[in-house]
Amino acid sequence: MNISKACEIAVAERKIIKILYKGRTNRVQERFTEPYGIENGYYIAWCLKRKNVLKFNISNIVDATVTESTFSPRDISTYKTEYA
């Protein structure tokens, strides 16, 4: 699924998104994320693995799946946003 569409659905329903992301080493990684939005070509989400807010370059997201798992929104203003 397209990350923009997945993000739109998941934000409205507070659902976790599983993404397949091509990282800096060009290796595809699976990440489970709590979506917050899309801004300037980046998908912004809480990464459950890294336990921080990350900006994922949309062009590096291979696939996105909205899961059935839900989440409660976090106050992400207290975290330093990092690039994935």
N, C-alpha and C positions, 0 to 999 in steps of 0.2 A: 504494500500500500504506500502511496505517496505520503511523505512526512507531514506535509501541510494539512492534508485531509485527516490523517491519524491524529494530529495535534488538535485540530478543531473538534473532533469527536471526543477525544480523551479529556480535554480541558472541560468541556461541557458536562461530561459524565464522571469526572474525577477518576479516570481509569489510568492504570500504568501502561506505558508503551514499551514494548521490547523493540530495540533497534539493532540492526547489524550495521556496524560502523567501521569504515576503513581508517585506521589510525595512522599515526606518523610513520610507522614502519611498513605501511601498506598491508598489514595483516588485518583481516576482518575479525572484529570482536563483537560479542553479544553483550548488550547493556540493557538493564531494566531501569526505566526512568519515570519520574513524575513530571509531566509536562507543565511548563509555564507560559510558553509562547514561542513565536518566531519573530526575529528582529534582524534586519540587515543581512540576510543570508545565513543566519545561525539559528539552530533549534536550541532553546534555553530550557534546561530541565535539571531537576535534582537527580543525580546519579546514585543509585542504591549501592553500587560497588565502591565508588570513591567517597561516598557520603559528603558530597559537596555539590554546589551549583556549577554546572558545566555548560559551555557553549559548544555545540557540535556543528561543524560546517555542513550545511545541508547537502552540498555536492558530494560529501563523503559518506552519506547515509545510503546504504545499499538496499535496506528494507526496513519497514516499520509495521508493527502489529499491535493493535490495541488489545490488551489482555482483559480478562474479566476481573482482575484484582483492582480494588479501589484504594484511594489514599486520601488523607486529610491534608489540605494545603499547609505548607510550612511558611514561617516568616523568613523568607530568603534574604531579606535586607541585611541581616547580620552576617552573611557569608560573603567571602571574596569569590567572585565568579572567575573561573579558570577556563581556558580553552582546552578542549579534549584533544 
